[in-house]
Amino acid sequence: GMWRRLSSALMFDAVHVVVSAVRELNRSQEIGVKPLSCTSPLIWQHGTSLMNYLRMVEYDGLTGHIEFNSKGQRTNYTLKILEKHPAGHKEIGIWYSNNTLAMNSTSLDLNASETLANKSLVVTTILENPYVMRKSNYQEYQGNDQYEGFCVDMLRELADILKFSFKIKLVDDGLYGAPEPNGSWTGMVGELINRKADLAVAGFTITSEREKVIDFSKPFMTLGISILYRVHLGRKPGYFSFLDPFSPAVWLFMLLAYLAVSCVLFLAARLSPYEWYNPHPCLRERRDILENQYTLGNSLWFPVGGFMQQGSEIMPRALSTRCVSGVWWAFTLIIISSYTANLAAFLTVQRMEAPIESPDDLADQTNIQYGTIHGGSTMTFFMNSRYQTYQRMWNYMYSKQPSVFVKSTEEGIARVLNSKYAFLMESTMNEYYRSLNCNLTQIGGLLDTKGYGIGMPLGSPYRDEITLGILQLQESNRLEILKRRWWEGGQCPKEEDHRAKGLGMENIGGIFVVLICGLIIAVFVAIMEFVWSTRRTAETDEVSVCQEMLTEFRNAVSCKKNSRSRRRRPLTSTGGGVLRHPSRLTLAGPRPIRLIREMRLSNGKLYSGAGCPDLGPGPQRLLEDPLVAPPAPPRSFLQACSHVRICQECRRIQSLRPAALTPPPPGASPPPRPDPEADVTAI
């Protein structure tokens, strides 16, 4: 009856509009009527004018205000919204043609029959950790007991509060829900629209697009889209990470610089006359002996002392050698300071090196692929985004072949771990999987903000009750307790802060290795020197090597003796390149060959061993004949003791002196050796 009344009213208003328009047209011009066929190309000449007058009609009729726009459509009208009641229809609101809706706030009261109490609802859901999961032994259970998870627990608590029962049913196509080109919806949204389920409880994102076709409760969890990527596996600090502050090239150039400085120092010391000096200016017999402290060994040792900031006794005398030393010390100062400063940066702050740090980094590169779940809200977010970076990301994801979209979160996680792939997913899921797998990390912050809600068919009578139940659970902190229960359990170490921390053995253990190796080498060299020395002595003294080694070892480790005396045998041979010219020797008696060998081995000091035979036995012993000045040593001796030479003036004076005394015959015994301390006192 109501529809008949409405069509009659519309017909009445339509006729009234046509009559008004014809009257106006008739006023302005004569209207002639002539018959026209539908097949004829001829048209009524007043038709266009009549249409214009129809558009201008405006009056209040039975169906409300009547007015037309330029296209001939009705505008500026209202529709009353009626609700069926047992007593008839009741007006509950007004809809205006400019798309606004005014509802009467007292309307839509739920009757007692529409409450959730004692109702049994079908709940559609989707398997997603940790929201809804099958129990490990789910085959042994029936119905709802097969499932566990955050959403299952929340549903049970809601059912306790609102006194309803439910049956969990997994969504048929395993999707959350996205619109198809033909207008239908897939997934859980489709099941709600088709009334196959009363509720959808899962990690179900509230979006405006879904809100148009289904209803949502208030959100029970807030979140945002985040980027999941695997942890960049930085190089673990090795035992020799104390070498890291300098590159291998710098270490190599430092070694070359050390060798270059040693060579230049050696040459400069040889060329400079100020580095040749007389070690015994008080001894008349030694005035013509000059010595240079920079032997090759000392030239290599002096830069080491400076580099280690310890110095050495071998200090330069000449300006040239002091220049070399000063420049080397300046080099050392900068190198050591730079090393110290960089060591702090290298070893105390070990930052995670992530190849990407934000969505913009991800969008600007092509090395790392990225994608999301196919048919989810994250995919819809990128599809509809107007932000330039996200649009670029969507264009990449949409056009990329093979597809960067995945069917499920598990597939996405596996792809992240096994290839260069960043997974765009919701932050709550990101947090959950990061707690399970320490090789995963979140890159940057959240791309958006949204919430998870419980979905219902459009106009569901249970929406308010469900929302009230969720608010109660939130206010009593039950949802927070549930979240902690299902999200915690990760054993990952907390991210270290970037403050300085103590260095462990894994950082600087290498220097201990260097120390131990150095000690082992030193002991080995000492043993080699000892064996070499005792073999020479054994050859000279004509005793067995083992016996000589035993005797020397006893003397070396004896705690009672601080000074050692060596057995000396008279020289029985004038052979060996040094004593070829016995006529030119000035000493009172021959010296053992061993003394000359010791002299060769001496480290830059003329008297380290027993002294040079041609120039006297050493500071402990004066020349036997103090009145006779020694001549120039033989050429072969100068070659052996290259850091000793005769000054030119002395050589010129010596050439004017009479020939030196000849040494006694080889069979003569050497003169008795005086007490060293008495000689020192005499000097």
C-alpha positions as CSV (number, residue, x, y, z in Angstrom):
1,G,0.0,0.0,0.0
2,M,2.9,2.4,0.9
3,W,4.6,1.9,-2.5
4,R,1.2,2.6,-4.3
5,R,0.8,5.8,-2.4
6,L,4.4,6.8,-3.2
7,S,4.1,6.2,-6.9
8,S,0.8,8.1,-7.0
9,A,2.4,11.1,-5.3
10,L,5.3,11.0,-7.8
11,M,2.9,10.8,-10.7
12,F,1.0,13.8,-9.4
13,D,4.2,15.9,-9.0
14,A,5.4,14.9,-12.4
15,V,2.2,16.0,-14.1
16,H,2.3,19.2,-12.2
17,V,5.9,19.9,-13.3
18,V,5.0,19.3,-17.0
19,V,1.9,21.5,-16.8
20,S,3.9,24.4,-15.3
21,A,6.6,24.1,-18.0
22,V,4.0,24.1,-20.8
23,R,2.3,27.2,-19.4
24,E,5.6,29.1,-19.3
25,L,6.4,28.0,-22.9
26,N,2.9,29.0,-24.1
27,R,3.3,32.4,-22.6
28,S,6.5,33.1,-24.6
29,Q,5.5,31.6,-28.0
30,E,2.7,30.0,-29.9
31,I,2.7,26.2,-29.6
32,G,1.7,24.3,-32.6
33,V,0.9,20.6,-32.4
34,K,1.7,18.2,-35.3
35,P,1.8,14.4,-35.5
36,L,5.4,12.9,-35.7
37,S,6.5,9.3,-36.3
38,C,9.1,7.7,-34.2
39,T,10.9,6.6,-37.4
40,S,10.9,10.0,-38.9
41,P,14.0,12.2,-38.6
42,L,11.9,15.3,-38.0
43,I,11.7,16.7,-34.5
44,W,9.2,18.9,-32.6
45,Q,10.5,22.5,-32.9
46,H,9.5,23.4,-29.3
47,G,11.1,20.4,-27.6
48,T,14.4,22.1,-26.6
49,S,12.5,25.1,-25.2
50,L,10.2,22.8,-23.2
51,M,13.2,21.0,-21.7
52,N,14.7,24.3,-20.6
53,Y,11.4,25.3,-18.9
54,L,11.2,21.9,-17.2
55,R,14.6,22.5,-15.6
56,M,13.4,25.9,-14.3
57,V,10.4,24.5,-12.5
58,E,10.6,24.8,-8.7
59,Y,7.8,24.1,-6.2
60,D,6.9,22.1,-3.1
61,G,4.8,19.1,-4.0
62,L,3.6,15.9,-2.4
63,T,7.1,14.3,-2.5
64,G,8.8,17.3,-1.0
65,H,10.7,20.2,-2.6
66,I,11.0,19.7,-6.4
67,E,14.0,21.3,-8.1
68,F,16.2,20.2,-11.0
69,N,19.9,20.7,-11.8
70,S,21.4,21.5,-15.2
71,K,21.4,17.8,-16.2
72,G,17.8,17.5,-15.5
73,Q,18.3,15.5,-12.3
74,R,16.2,16.2,-9.1
75,T,18.2,18.0,-6.4
76,N,17.7,19.5,-2.9
77,Y,15.3,16.9,-1.7
78,T,15.2,14.7,1.5
79,L,14.3,11.2,2.2
80,K,12.8,10.0,5.5
81,I,14.3,6.9,7.0
82,L,11.7,4.6,8.5
83,E,12.1,1.7,10.9
84,K,9.6,-1.1,11.1
85,H,7.9,-1.5,14.4
86,P,5.1,-3.8,15.5
87,A,2.9,-0.7,15.6
88,G,3.9,0.4,12.1
89,H,6.7,2.5,10.7
90,K,8.6,5.0,12.8
91,E,10.8,7.8,11.4
92,I,14.3,7.4,12.7
93,G,16.2,9.8,10.5
94,I,16.5,12.0,7.4
95,W,18.8,11.5,4.4
96,Y,19.6,14.7,2.5
97,S,20.5,14.7,-1.2
98,N,23.8,16.4,-0.4
99,N,24.9,13.0,1.1
100,T,24.4,13.9,4.8
101,L,22.5,11.6,7.2
102,A,20.7,12.8,10.3
103,M,19.7,9.9,12.6
104,N,17.5,10.2,15.6
105,S,19.8,9.3,18.6
106,T,17.0,7.5,20.5
107,S,16.5,5.0,17.7
108,L,18.1,1.6,16.9
109,D,17.4,0.3,20.5
110,L,18.3,-3.3,20.7
111,N,15.5,-5.5,21.8
112,A,16.0,-8.2,24.4
113,S,15.9,-10.8,21.6
114,E,18.9,-9.2,19.8
115,T,21.5,-9.5,22.7
116,L,24.4,-11.9,22.5
117,A,23.4,-13.8,25.7
118,N,22.9,-17.6,25.0
119,K,23.5,-17.1,21.2
120,S,25.8,-19.4,19.3
121,L,28.0,-17.6,16.7
122,V,30.1,-18.9,13.8
123,V,33.5,-17.3,14.0
124,T,35.7,-17.1,10.9
125,T,39.4,-16.8,11.4
126,I,42.7,-17.5,9.7
127,L,45.8,-19.4,11.0
128,E,48.4,-16.8,11.9
129,N,50.9,-17.0,14.7
130,P,50.4,-16.0,17.5
131,Y,46.8,-15.0,17.0
132,V,45.3,-18.3,16.0
133,M,47.4,-21.5,15.9
134,R,46.6,-25.1,15.8
135,K,47.9,-27.1,18.8
136,S,50.8,-29.4,18.1
137,N,48.5,-32.4,18.8
138,Y,45.3,-30.9,17.4
139,Q,44.2,-34.2,15.9
140,E,43.4,-35.4,19.4
141,Y,40.9,-32.6,20.0
142,Q,37.5,-31.6,18.6
143,G,36.1,-28.2,17.7
144,N,37.5,-25.1,19.3
145,D,39.9,-27.1,21.5
146,Q,42.1,-27.6,18.4
147,Y,43.1,-24.0,18.4
148,E,45.1,-21.7,20.7
149,G,46.6,-18.2,20.5
150,F,45.9,-14.6,21.4
151,C,42.6,-14.3,19.5
152,V,41.3,-17.6,20.8
153,D,42.0,-16.5,24.4
154,M,40.4,-13.1,23.8
155,L,37.3,-14.7,22.2
156,R,37.0,-17.0,25.3
157,E,37.1,-14.1,27.7
158,L,34.6,-12.1,25.6
159,A,32.3,-15.2,25.6
160,D,32.5,-15.3,29.4
161,I,31.7,-11.6,29.7
162,L,28.8,-11.6,27.1
163,K,27.6,-15.1,27.8
164,F,27.6,-16.4,24.2
165,S,29.1,-19.6,22.7
166,F,31.0,-19.8,19.5
167,K,32.3,-22.2,16.9
168,I,35.7,-21.5,15.2
169,K,35.7,-22.1,11.4
170,L,38.8,-21.4,9.3
171,V,38.3,-19.2,6.2
172,D,37.9,-21.3,3.1
173,D,40.4,-19.4,0.8
174,G,42.9,-18.6,3.5
175,L,42.8,-14.8,2.8
176,Y,42.0,-11.8,5.0
177,G,39.9,-10.1,2.3
178,A,40.4,-7.8,-0.6
179,P,38.0,-6.5,-3.3
180,E,37.9,-8.3,-6.7
181,P,37.5,-6.4,-10.0
182,N,33.9,-7.6,-10.2
183,G,33.0,-6.0,-6.9
184,S,32.9,-9.1,-4.7
185,W,35.3,-9.7,-1.8
186,T,37.6,-12.6,-1.0
187,G,38.6,-14.0,2.4
188,M,37.0,-13.3,5.7
189,V,35.4,-10.1,4.5
190,G,33.6,-12.1,1.8
191,E,32.3,-14.7,4.3
192,L,30.9,-11.9,6.5
193,I,29.2,-10.2,3.5
194,N,27.7,-13.5,2.5
195,R,26.6,-14.2,6.1
196,K,28.6,-17.4,6.3
197,A,29.9,-16.2,9.6
198,D,28.8,-13.9,12.4
199,L,32.2,-12.7,13.6
200,A,35.8,-12.5,12.1
201,V,38.3,-12.7,14.9
202,A,42.0,-12.5,13.8
203,G,44.7,-10.0,13.2
204,F,42.1,-8.2,11.1
205,T,43.0,-4.6,10.1
206,I,40.3,-2.0,10.2
207,T,40.4,-0.1,6.9
208,S,37.9,2.4,5.3
209,E,37.5,0.1,2.3
210,R,36.4,-2.8,4.5
211,E,34.3,-0.5,6.8
212,K,32.1,0.3,3.8
213,V,31.0,-3.4,3.4
214,I,31.3,-4.8,6.9
215,D,31.2,-3.5,10.5
216,F,34.1,-3.4,12.9
217,S,34.3,-3.3,16.7
218,K,36.6,-0.8,18.4
219,P,40.3,-1.9,17.9
220,F,41.7,-4.4,20.4
221,M,45.3,-3.7,19.3
222,T,47.0,-0.8,17.6
223,L,50.0,-1.2,15.3
224,G,51.6,0.0,12.1
225,I,53.4,-1.3,9.0
226,S,57.1,-2.0,9.6
227,I,60.0,-3.5,7.7
228,L,61.4,-6.8,8.7
229,Y,65.0,-7.7,7.6
230,R,67.7,-10.0,8.7
231,V,70.4,-8.9,11.0
232,H,73.5,-7.7,9.2
233,L,76.2,-10.2,10.3
234,G,79.1,-7.9,11.0
235,R,82.6,-9.4,11.3
236,K,83.1,-10.8,14.7
237,P,86.1,-9.1,16.5
238,G,89.1,-11.4,16.1
239,Y,92.2,-11.8,18.3
240,F,94.0,-9.3,16.1
241,S,91.2,-6.7,16.0
242,F,93.6,-4.3,17.7
243,L,95.2,-3.9,14.2
244,D,91.9,-2.7,12.8
245,P,92.4,1.1,13.6
246,F,94.8,1.2,10.6
247,S,94.3,-0.4,7.2
248,P,96.8,-3.1,6.1
249,A,98.3,-0.5,3.7
250,V,99.1,1.9,6.6
251,W,100.8,-0.9,8.5
252,L,102.9,-1.8,5.4
253,F,103.9,1.8,4.8
254,M,104.8,2.2,8.5
255,L,107.2,-0.8,8.2
256,L,108.7,0.7,5.0
257,A,109.1,4.1,6.7
258,Y,110.9,2.3,9.6
259,L,113.3,0.6,7.2
260,A,113.9,3.9,5.3
261,V,114.6,5.8,8.5
262,S,117.1,3.1,9.6
263,C,118.9,3.3,6.3
264,V,119.0,7.1,6.2
265,L,120.2,7.2,9.8
266,F,123.0,4.7,9.1
267,L,124.1,6.6,6.0
268,A,123.9,10.1,7.6
269,A,125.8,8.8,10.7
270,R,128.6,7.4,8.4
271,L,128.8,10.6,6.3
272,S,128.7,13.1,9.2
273,P,132.2,13.7,10.8
274,Y,130.5,14.7,14.1
275,E,129.3,11.1,14.6
276,W,132.9,9.8,14.6
277,Y,134.3,10.5,18.1
278,N,137.0,9.3,20.4
279,P,135.7,7.2,23.2
280,H,138.9,7.6,25.3
281,P,140.0,11.2,25.0
282,C,142.0,10.8,28.2
283,L,144.1,7.9,27.0
284,R,147.1,9.3,25.2
285,E,147.5,5.9,23.4
286,R,143.9,6.1,22.1
287,R,143.7,9.6,20.9
288,D,143.7,8.6,17.3
289,I,140.9,6.0,17.5
290,L,137.5,7.2,16.3
291,E,134.3,5.3,16.9
292,N,130.8,5.5,15.3
293,Q,127.9,4.3,17.5
294,Y,125.5,3.8,14.5
295,T,126.3,0.3,13.4
296,L,123.7,-1.4,11.2
297,G,122.2,-3.1,14.3
298,N,122.0,0.1,16.3
299,S,120.6,2.0,13.3
300,L,117.7,-0.6,13.2
301,W,117.3,-0.5,17.0
302,F,117.2,3.3,17.5
303,P,113.9,3.9,15.5
304,V,112.2,1.0,17.3
305,G,112.9,2.7,20.7
306,G,111.5,5.9,19.4
307,F,108.4,4.3,17.9
308,M,107.6,2.5,21.1
309,Q,108.1,5.8,22.9
310,Q,110.8,4.4,25.1
311,G,113.9,5.9,23.6
312,S,117.4,4.4,23.7
313,E,120.9,5.2,24.9
314,I,122.2,5.7,21.3
315,M,121.4,9.4,21.0
316,P,122.4,11.3,17.9
317,R,125.2,13.9,18.0
318,A,125.3,15.4,14.6
319,L,122.7,17.8,13.2
320,S,121.9,15.5,10.3
321,T,121.1,12.5,12.5
322,R,119.2,14.7,14.9
323,C,117.0,15.9,12.0
324,V,116.3,12.2,11.1
325,S,115.5,11.4,14.7
326,G,113.2,14.5,15.2
327,V,111.2,13.8,12.1
328,W,110.8,10.1,13.1
329,W,109.6,11.2,16.6
330,A,107.1,13.6,15.0
331,F,105.9,10.8,12.7
332,T,105.6,8.5,15.8
333,L,103.7,11.0,17.8
334,I,101.0,11.4,15.1
335,I,100.8,7.7,14.3
336,I,100.5,6.6,18.0
337,S,97.9,9.4,18.8
338,S,95.8,8.4,15.7
339,Y,96.0,4.8,16.6
340,T,94.9,5.5,20.2
341,A,92.0,7.6,19.1
342,N,90.8,5.2,16.4
343,L,91.1,2.2,18.7
344,A,88.5,3.7,21.0
345,A,86.1,4.2,18.1
346,F,86.8,0.7,16.7
347,L,86.6,-1.5,19.8
348,T,84.2,0.3,22.2
349,V,81.4,1.2,19.8
350,Q,80.5,-1.7,17.5
351,R,77.4,-0.4,15.7
352,M,75.2,-2.7,13.7
353,E,75.8,-2.0,10.1
354,A,72.4,-2.1,8.3
355,P,72.4,-1.7,4.6
356,I,69.0,0.0,4.9
357,E,67.7,2.2,7.7
358,S,64.3,3.5,6.5
359,P,61.6,3.0,3.8
360,D,63.3,5.7,1.7
361,D,66.5,3.7,1.7
362,L,64.5,0.7,0.6
363,A,62.7,2.6,-2.2
364,D,66.0,4.1,-3.5
365,Q,67.8,0.8,-4.1
366,T,67.2,-2.3,-6.2
367,N,69.7,-4.7,-4.6
368,I,67.3,-5.8,-1.8
369,Q,63.8,-7.0,-2.9
370,Y,60.8,-6.2,-0.8
371,G,57.2,-7.3,-0.8
372,T,54.2,-8.1,1.4
373,I,51.3,-10.6,1.8
374,H,49.1,-10.9,-1.2
375,G,45.6,-9.7,-0.6
376,G,46.3,-8.2,2.8
377,S,45.7,-4.7,4.2
378,T,49.4,-3.8,3.8
379,M,49.2,-4.4,0.1
380,T,46.0,-2.3,0.0
381,F,47.8,0.5,1.9
382,F,50.6,0.7,-0.7
383,M,48.1,0.4,-3.6
384,N,46.0,3.4,-2.4
385,S,48.8,5.5,-0.9
386,R,49.3,9.0,-2.3
387,Y,52.7,9.5,-0.7
388,Q,55.4,9.5,-3.3
389,T,57.9,7.1,-1.7
390,Y,55.1,4.5,-1.1
391,Q,53.8,4.9,-4.6
392,R,57.3,4.1,-5.9
393,M,57.4,1.1,-3.7
394,W,54.0,-0.1,-4.9
395,N,55.0,0.3,-8.6
396,Y,58.1,-1.7,-7.9
397,M,56.2,-4.5,-6.1
398,Y,53.4,-4.6,-8.6
399,S,55.6,-4.9,-11.7
400,K,58.4,-7.0,-10.2
401,Q,58.8,-10.5,-11.8
402,P,59.0,-13.0,-10.2
403,S,56.4,-11.9,-7.8
404,V,57.6,-10.3,-4.5
405,F,54.2,-11.0,-2.9
406,V,54.0,-14.0,-0.6
407,K,51.0,-16.2,0.4
408,S,51.6,-16.2,4.2
409,T,53.8,-14.6,6.9
410,E,55.8,-17.8,7.3
411,E,56.7,-17.8,3.6
412,G,57.8,-14.1,4.0
413,I,60.0,-14.9,7.0
414,A,61.6,-17.8,5.2
415,R,62.3,-15.5,2.2
416,V,63.9,-12.9,4.5
417,L,66.2,-15.4,6.1
418,N,67.2,-17.1,2.8
419,S,67.7,-14.2,0.4
420,K,68.1,-10.4,0.2
421,Y,64.4,-9.7,0.9
422,A,62.7,-7.2,3.2
423,F,59.2,-8.1,4.3
424,L,56.7,-5.3,4.9
425,M,54.4,-6.5,7.7
426,E,52.5,-5.3,10.7
427,S,54.6,-4.3,13.7
428,T,53.0,-6.8,16.1
429,M,53.9,-9.7,13.9
430,N,57.3,-8.2,13.4
431,E,57.8,-8.1,17.2
432,Y,56.6,-11.7,17.6
433,Y,58.9,-13.2,14.9
434,R,61.9,-11.1,16.2
435,S,61.5,-12.6,19.6
436,L,61.6,-16.1,18.1
437,N,64.5,-15.6,15.7
438,C,67.5,-13.4,16.7
439,N,68.6,-13.1,13.1
440,L,65.7,-10.8,12.4
441,T,65.5,-7.1,13.0
442,Q,63.1,-4.2,12.4
443,I,64.3,-1.4,10.0
444,G,63.1,2.1,10.8
445,G,59.8,3.0,12.4
446,L,56.2,2.5,11.5
447,L,54.9,3.5,8.1
448,D,51.3,4.1,9.3
449,T,49.0,3.7,12.3
450,K,46.0,1.4,12.4
451,G,44.2,-1.1,14.6
452,Y,43.0,-4.7,14.6
453,G,39.2,-5.1,15.2
454,I,36.6,-7.8,15.2
455,G,34.6,-7.9,12.0
456,M,30.9,-8.4,11.7
457,P,28.3,-8.2,8.9
458,L,27.0,-4.8,8.0
459,G,24.3,-3.7,10.5
460,S,25.1,-6.5,13.0
461,P,23.1,-6.1,16.2
462,Y,26.0,-7.4,18.2
463,R,28.5,-4.6,17.4
464,D,28.0,-2.5,20.5
465,E,28.1,-5.4,22.9
466,I,31.3,-6.7,21.3
467,T,32.9,-3.2,21.5
468,L,31.8,-2.9,25.2
469,G,33.4,-6.3,25.9
470,I,36.7,-5.3,24.3
471,L,36.8,-2.0,26.2
472,Q,36.2,-3.9,29.5
473,L,39.1,-6.3,28.6
474,Q,41.4,-3.3,27.8
475,E,40.5,-1.4,31.0
476,S,41.1,-4.5,33.2
477,N,44.5,-5.0,31.4
478,R,43.5,-8.5,30.3
479,L,44.5,-7.8,26.7
480,E,48.0,-6.6,27.8
481,I,48.5,-9.7,29.9
482,L,47.4,-11.9,27.0
483,K,49.8,-10.1,24.6
484,R,52.7,-10.6,27.0
485,R,51.8,-14.2,27.3
486,W,51.9,-14.9,23.6
487,W,54.6,-12.4,22.5
488,E,57.3,-13.1,25.2
489,G,59.5,-16.1,25.3
490,G,62.3,-14.8,23.1
491,Q,65.8,-15.6,24.3
492,C,67.5,-12.9,22.1
493,P,70.1,-10.7,23.9
494,K,68.9,-7.2,24.3
495,E,70.4,-4.7,21.9
496,E,73.6,-3.5,23.4
497,D,73.8,0.2,24.2
498,H,76.4,2.3,22.4
499,R,78.2,3.3,25.6
500,A,81.8,2.3,26.0
501,K,82.3,-1.2,27.4
502,G,85.4,-3.0,28.7
503,L,87.4,-4.8,26.0
504,G,87.3,-8.6,26.2
505,M,90.0,-11.1,25.3
506,E,88.3,-11.5,22.0
507,N,89.3,-7.9,21.1
508,I,92.9,-7.7,22.3
509,G,93.9,-11.3,22.8
510,G,96.2,-11.0,19.8
511,I,98.7,-8.8,21.6
512,F,99.1,-11.5,24.2
513,V,99.8,-13.9,21.4
514,V,102.5,-11.5,20.0
515,L,104.0,-11.2,23.5
516,I,104.2,-15.0,24.0
517,C,105.7,-15.4,20.5
518,G,108.3,-12.7,21.2
519,L,109.3,-14.4,24.5
520,I,109.6,-17.8,22.8
521,I,111.8,-16.3,20.0
522,A,113.9,-14.5,22.5
523,V,114.6,-17.7,24.5
524,F,115.3,-19.6,21.3
525,V,117.8,-16.9,20.1
526,A,119.5,-16.9,23.6
527,I,119.9,-20.6,23.4
528,M,121.3,-20.3,19.9
529,E,123.8,-17.6,21.0
530,F,124.8,-19.7,24.0
531,V,125.4,-22.9,21.8
532,W,127.3,-20.8,19.2
533,S,129.5,-19.2,21.8
534,T,130.3,-22.4,23.7
535,R,131.2,-24.3,20.5
536,R,133.7,-21.6,19.5
537,T,135.2,-21.7,23.0
538,A,135.3,-25.5,22.9
539,E,137.2,-25.3,19.6
540,T,139.7,-22.9,21.0
541,D,140.2,-24.6,24.3
542,E,140.2,-28.1,22.7
543,V,137.6,-29.5,25.1
544,S,134.4,-31.3,24.2
545,V,131.4,-29.1,23.3
546,C,129.1,-30.8,26.0
547,Q,131.7,-30.2,28.7
548,E,132.2,-26.5,27.8
549,M,128.4,-26.0,27.6
550,L,127.9,-27.6,31.0
551,T,130.6,-25.4,32.5
552,E,129.3,-22.2,30.9
553,F,125.7,-23.1,32.0
554,R,126.8,-23.5,35.6
555,N,128.6,-20.2,35.5
556,A,125.6,-18.5,33.9
557,V,123.0,-19.7,36.4
558,S,125.2,-19.5,39.5
559,C,123.8,-17.1,42.0
560,K,127.1,-16.6,43.9
561,K,129.2,-15.3,41.0
562,N,128.3,-11.9,39.6
563,S,131.5,-11.6,37.5
564,R,132.8,-14.3,35.2
565,S,136.3,-15.1,34.2
566,R,137.1,-16.8,30.9
567,R,139.9,-19.2,30.3
568,R,142.2,-17.7,27.7
569,R,144.8,-19.6,25.7
570,P,147.8,-18.1,24.1
571,L,147.6,-17.5,20.4
572,T,149.2,-20.4,18.6
573,S,148.4,-19.5,15.1
574,T,148.9,-16.4,13.1
575,G,146.4,-17.7,10.5
576,G,142.8,-16.3,10.0
577,G,142.4,-13.2,8.0
578,V,143.0,-10.8,10.9
579,L,146.6,-11.7,11.9
580,R,148.2,-11.9,8.6
581,H,150.7,-9.2,9.4
582,P,152.2,-10.0,12.7
583,S,155.0,-7.6,12.1
584,R,152.5,-4.7,12.3
585,L,151.0,-5.7,15.6
586,T,152.0,-3.5,18.5
587,L,150.8,-5.5,21.4
588,A,153.1,-7.1,23.9
589,G,151.7,-10.6,23.4
590,P,149.3,-12.3,21.0
591,R,145.6,-12.5,21.8
592,P,143.3,-15.5,21.1
593,I,141.5,-15.6,17.8
594,R,138.2,-15.7,19.8
595,L,138.7,-12.1,21.0
596,I,138.7,-10.9,17.4
597,R,135.6,-12.9,16.7
598,E,134.0,-11.5,19.8
599,M,135.0,-8.1,18.6
600,R,133.2,-8.7,15.3
601,L,130.0,-9.7,17.2
602,S,130.1,-6.7,19.5
603,N,127.1,-4.4,19.1
604,G,128.7,-1.1,18.4
605,K,130.9,-0.9,21.4
606,L,134.6,-1.4,21.1
607,Y,134.9,-3.1,24.5
608,S,131.7,-5.2,24.6
609,G,133.7,-8.4,24.6
610,A,137.3,-8.6,25.3
611,G,138.3,-5.6,23.1
612,C,139.9,-5.4,19.7
613,P,143.3,-7.1,19.8
614,D,145.1,-4.5,17.7
615,L,143.9,-1.7,19.9
616,G,144.2,-3.2,23.3
617,P,142.1,-5.7,25.3
618,G,139.5,-3.2,26.6
619,P,139.0,-0.5,29.2
620,Q,140.0,-3.0,31.9
621,R,143.5,-3.3,30.5
622,L,146.0,-0.7,29.4
623,L,148.5,-1.2,26.7
624,E,151.6,-3.0,28.0
625,D,153.9,-0.3,26.6
626,P,152.3,3.1,27.3
627,L,155.0,5.0,25.5
628,V,154.5,3.5,22.1
629,A,151.5,4.7,20.2
630,P,149.8,2.0,18.2
631,P,149.9,2.3,14.4
632,A,147.0,2.1,12.1
633,P,145.3,-1.3,12.4
634,P,145.6,-3.7,9.5
635,R,143.2,-3.2,6.6
636,S,141.5,-6.6,7.3
637,F,140.8,-5.4,10.9
638,L,139.2,-2.2,9.7
639,Q,136.9,-4.3,7.5
640,A,135.9,-6.4,10.5
641,C,135.5,-3.5,13.0
642,S,134.0,-1.1,10.5
643,H,132.7,1.3,13.2
644,V,136.3,2.1,14.3
645,R,138.8,4.0,12.2
646,I,141.9,6.1,12.6
647,C,141.5,9.8,12.3
648,Q,143.3,11.4,9.3
649,E,145.5,13.7,11.4
650,C,146.7,10.8,13.6
651,R,147.4,8.8,10.4
652,R,149.5,11.6,9.0
653,I,151.4,11.9,12.3
654,Q,152.0,8.2,12.5
655,S,153.5,8.1,9.0
656,L,156.2,10.5,10.4
657,R,156.9,8.3,13.4
658,P,159.5,5.4,13.4
659,A,158.3,1.9,12.7
660,A,156.4,0.3,15.5
661,L,157.9,-2.3,17.7
662,T,157.6,-5.8,16.4
663,P,155.8,-8.3,18.6
664,P,157.6,-11.0,20.5
665,P,158.0,-14.5,18.9
666,P,154.9,-16.7,18.8
667,G,156.2,-19.0,21.5
668,A,156.4,-16.3,24.2
669,S,153.9,-16.3,26.9
670,P,151.7,-13.3,27.5
671,P,152.4,-10.9,30.3
672,P,150.5,-11.4,33.5
673,R,147.1,-9.7,33.5
674,P,146.8,-6.9,36.1
675,D,143.8,-6.4,38.4
676,P,141.1,-4.6,36.4
677,E,140.0,-2.4,39.3
678,A,143.5,-1.2,39.8
679,D,143.7,-0.2,36.1
680,V,140.5,1.8,36.4
681,T,141.8,3.7,39.3
682,A,145.0,4.5,37.5
683,I,143.0,5.9,34.6
